[in-house]
Amino acid sequence: MARLILMRHGEAQWRAPTDAERPLTDHGVRDNLRVLGQILGSYQPQGLVSSPYIRARQTLQPFCERLQLTAQHTSALVPEASVAVASVWLQQQLEAQDCVLVVSHMPLLGSLVTHWVEADNVATFPFATSMAVVLEAEWWEPGCVQLCRIIQP
C-alpha cells in the first residue's frame, strides 16, 4: 500500500514582488516544525516533492535536512495546477517510493483530496496552513483512496 502525505505550506507573508516569491512568516516556520515532528514521529517519507514557490520550498527544507534527502520541485504542484496533471505526476512518484511527502497549495491540495477520497471534482477539502493529511491506497483512482490522518500544528 502506498502513502501520500499532503501538506500545505506554512503561513506566508503577503508582501512580495510575486505570489511565487512570498516567504514564510516566523509563525509559519514554527507551525511547520511542529508538524514535521508529528510526521517524522510516525512516517518515513522516501520522496520529498513540492511546488517551486518559495513558501513551499521553505516548508519542505527542514524535512530534507532531517531525512538527508533531496527534494524535487515541479510546476505540477503550483496553486492553479490541474488536478488531473498533479494526480498523474504524483502517481508516477509512488511507483518508485512507498511514502511521499508533498508540499503544495490551496486550492490544489483540497481538490486532490476530494478527487481521490470522494471521487468529487467540485468540492474542495479544507486545508489550513501547515496542515497535513495522510492518504493511503493500493489504487490511486477516484474514490479508492483512504484519508487516514489529519495533522495540525
C-alpha positions as a Markdown table, in Angstrom:
| # | Residue | x | y | z |
|---|---|---|---|---|
| 1 | Met | 0.0 | 0.0 | 0.0 |
| 2 | Ala | 1.4 | 3.4 | -1.0 |
| 3 | Arg | 1.1 | 6.5 | 1.2 |
| 4 | Leu | 1.0 | 10.2 | 0.3 |
| 5 | Ile | 1.4 | 12.9 | 2.9 |
| 6 | Leu | -0.1 | 16.1 | 1.5 |
| 7 | Met | 0.9 | 19.2 | 3.4 |
| 8 | Arg | 0.0 | 22.8 | 2.8 |
| 9 | His | 2.9 | 25.3 | 3.1 |
| 10 | Gly | 3.2 | 27.4 | 6.3 |
| 11 | Glu | 1.8 | 30.8 | 6.8 |
| 12 | Ala | 3.4 | 33.2 | 4.3 |
| 13 | Gln | 4.0 | 36.9 | 4.2 |
| 14 | Trp | 1.7 | 39.0 | 2.0 |
| 15 | Arg | 4.3 | 41.4 | 0.6 |
| 16 | Ala | 6.5 | 40.1 | -2.2 |
| 17 | Pro | 7.1 | 41.0 | -5.8 |
| 18 | Thr | 5.0 | 38.0 | -7.0 |
| 19 | Asp | 2.9 | 35.3 | -5.3 |
| 20 | Ala | 5.6 | 32.7 | -6.1 |
| 21 | Glu | 8.2 | 34.8 | -4.1 |
| 22 | Arg | 6.2 | 35.0 | -0.8 |
| 23 | Pro | 8.4 | 33.7 | 2.1 |
| 24 | Leu | 7.2 | 32.1 | 5.3 |
| 25 | Thr | 6.5 | 34.2 | 8.4 |
| 26 | Asp | 8.1 | 33.2 | 11.7 |
| 27 | His | 4.8 | 31.8 | 12.8 |
| 28 | Gly | 4.7 | 29.7 | 9.6 |
| 29 | Val | 8.2 | 28.3 | 10.3 |
| 30 | Arg | 7.2 | 27.4 | 13.9 |
| 31 | Asp | 4.0 | 25.7 | 12.8 |
| 32 | Asn | 5.8 | 23.7 | 10.2 |
| 33 | Leu | 8.4 | 22.4 | 12.7 |
| 34 | Arg | 5.5 | 21.2 | 14.9 |
| 35 | Val | 4.0 | 19.3 | 12.0 |
| 36 | Leu | 7.5 | 18.0 | 11.0 |
| 37 | Gly | 7.8 | 16.3 | 14.4 |
| 38 | Gln | 4.4 | 14.7 | 14.1 |
| 39 | Ile | 5.0 | 13.4 | 10.6 |
| 40 | Leu | 8.5 | 12.1 | 11.2 |
| 41 | Gly | 7.4 | 10.6 | 14.5 |
| 42 | Ser | 5.0 | 8.3 | 12.6 |
| 43 | Tyr | 6.1 | 8.1 | 9.0 |
| 44 | Gln | 9.4 | 7.8 | 7.0 |
| 45 | Pro | 8.9 | 9.5 | 3.6 |
| 46 | Gln | 11.3 | 8.3 | 0.9 |
| 47 | Gly | 10.4 | 11.0 | -1.5 |
| 48 | Leu | 10.0 | 14.8 | -0.9 |
| 49 | Val | 8.3 | 17.0 | -3.5 |
| 50 | Ser | 6.9 | 20.5 | -3.6 |
| 51 | Ser | 5.8 | 23.4 | -5.7 |
| 52 | Pro | 8.7 | 25.6 | -6.8 |
| 53 | Tyr | 7.1 | 28.6 | -4.9 |
| 54 | Ile | 9.4 | 29.9 | -2.1 |
| 55 | Arg | 7.0 | 29.2 | 0.7 |
| 56 | Ala | 6.6 | 25.5 | -0.3 |
| 57 | Arg | 10.3 | 25.1 | -0.7 |
| 58 | Gln | 10.9 | 26.6 | 2.8 |
| 59 | Thr | 8.3 | 24.3 | 4.3 |
| 60 | Leu | 10.0 | 21.3 | 2.8 |
| 61 | Gln | 13.6 | 22.2 | 3.6 |
| 62 | Pro | 13.6 | 21.0 | 7.2 |
| 63 | Phe | 12.3 | 17.6 | 6.1 |
| 64 | Cys | 15.2 | 17.4 | 3.5 |
| 65 | Glu | 17.7 | 18.3 | 6.2 |
| 66 | Arg | 16.3 | 15.8 | 8.8 |
| 67 | Leu | 15.9 | 12.9 | 6.3 |
| 68 | Gln | 19.0 | 13.8 | 4.3 |
| 69 | Leu | 17.0 | 13.6 | 1.1 |
| 70 | Thr | 17.0 | 15.9 | -2.0 |
| 71 | Ala | 13.6 | 17.4 | -2.9 |
| 72 | Gln | 12.0 | 17.6 | -6.3 |
| 73 | His | 10.2 | 20.8 | -7.3 |
| 74 | Thr | 7.5 | 20.7 | -10.0 |
| 75 | Ser | 5.1 | 23.2 | -11.6 |
| 76 | Ala | 2.5 | 20.3 | -11.4 |
| 77 | Leu | 2.1 | 21.4 | -7.7 |
| 78 | Val | 1.5 | 25.2 | -8.1 |
| 79 | Pro | -1.8 | 26.6 | -6.8 |
| 80 | Glu | -3.5 | 26.7 | -10.1 |
| 81 | Ala | -2.3 | 23.4 | -11.4 |
| 82 | Ser | -4.7 | 20.9 | -12.9 |
| 83 | Val | -5.9 | 18.1 | -10.6 |
| 84 | Ala | -5.5 | 15.6 | -13.5 |
| 85 | Val | -1.9 | 16.7 | -14.2 |
| 86 | Ala | -0.9 | 16.7 | -10.5 |
| 87 | Ser | -2.5 | 13.3 | -9.7 |
| 88 | Val | -0.8 | 11.6 | -12.7 |
| 89 | Trp | 2.6 | 13.2 | -11.7 |
| 90 | Leu | 2.1 | 12.1 | -8.0 |
| 91 | Gln | 1.1 | 8.5 | -9.1 |
| 92 | Gln | 4.4 | 8.3 | -11.0 |
| 93 | Gln | 6.3 | 9.2 | -7.8 |
| 94 | Leu | 4.5 | 6.4 | -5.9 |
| 95 | Glu | 5.7 | 3.9 | -8.5 |
| 96 | Ala | 9.3 | 4.4 | -7.1 |
| 97 | Gln | 8.5 | 5.1 | -3.4 |
| 98 | Asp | 6.0 | 3.8 | -0.9 |
| 99 | Cys | 5.7 | 7.1 | 1.0 |
| 100 | Val | 6.0 | 10.5 | -0.5 |
| 101 | Leu | 5.7 | 13.9 | 1.3 |
| 102 | Val | 4.2 | 16.6 | -0.9 |
| 103 | Val | 4.1 | 20.3 | 0.0 |
| 104 | Ser | 1.8 | 22.4 | -2.1 |
| 105 | His | -1.0 | 25.0 | -2.0 |
| 106 | Met | -4.7 | 25.5 | -1.9 |
| 107 | Pro | -6.9 | 25.1 | -3.9 |
| 108 | Leu | -4.9 | 22.2 | -5.5 |
| 109 | Leu | -4.4 | 20.2 | -2.3 |
| 110 | Gly | -8.1 | 20.3 | -1.3 |
| 111 | Ser | -9.1 | 19.4 | -4.8 |
| 112 | Leu | -6.7 | 16.4 | -4.9 |
| 113 | Val | -8.1 | 15.0 | -1.6 |
| 114 | Thr | -11.8 | 15.3 | -2.7 |
| 115 | His | -10.9 | 13.8 | -6.1 |
| 116 | Trp | -9.2 | 10.8 | -4.6 |
| 117 | Val | -11.2 | 10.2 | -1.5 |
| 118 | Glu | -14.7 | 11.2 | -2.5 |
| 119 | Ala | -14.4 | 11.0 | -6.3 |
| 120 | Asp | -15.7 | 14.6 | -6.4 |
| 121 | Asn | -14.2 | 17.1 | -8.7 |
| 122 | Val | -16.4 | 20.0 | -7.5 |
| 123 | Ala | -15.9 | 20.3 | -3.7 |
| 124 | Thr | -12.6 | 21.2 | -2.0 |
| 125 | Phe | -11.3 | 19.6 | 1.2 |
| 126 | Pro | -10.3 | 22.5 | 3.6 |
| 127 | Phe | -6.6 | 22.9 | 4.4 |
| 128 | Ala | -5.2 | 25.3 | 7.0 |
| 129 | Thr | -1.6 | 26.5 | 6.6 |
| 130 | Ser | 0.9 | 23.9 | 7.9 |
| 131 | Met | -1.8 | 21.2 | 7.9 |
| 132 | Ala | -1.1 | 17.8 | 6.5 |
| 133 | Val | -3.2 | 14.8 | 5.6 |
| 134 | Val | -2.1 | 11.2 | 5.2 |
| 135 | Leu | -3.7 | 9.3 | 2.3 |
| 136 | Glu | -3.2 | 5.5 | 1.6 |
| 137 | Ala | -4.2 | 3.4 | -1.3 |
| 138 | Glu | -3.4 | 0.5 | -3.4 |
| 139 | Trp | -5.1 | 2.0 | -6.4 |
| 140 | Trp | -4.8 | 5.8 | -6.8 |
| 141 | Glu | -8.2 | 6.2 | -8.6 |
| 142 | Pro | -11.1 | 8.5 | -7.6 |
| 143 | Gly | -13.0 | 7.1 | -4.7 |
| 144 | Cys | -10.4 | 4.4 | -3.9 |
| 145 | Val | -8.1 | 6.4 | -1.5 |
| 146 | Gln | -8.5 | 6.4 | 2.2 |
| 147 | Leu | -7.9 | 9.6 | 4.3 |
| 148 | Cys | -6.1 | 8.1 | 7.4 |
| 149 | Arg | -5.0 | 11.0 | 9.4 |
| 150 | Ile | -5.1 | 14.8 | 9.7 |
| 151 | Ile | -2.1 | 16.5 | 11.2 |
| 152 | Gln | -2.3 | 20.1 | 12.5 |
| 153 | Pro | 0.3 | 22.2 | 14.3 |
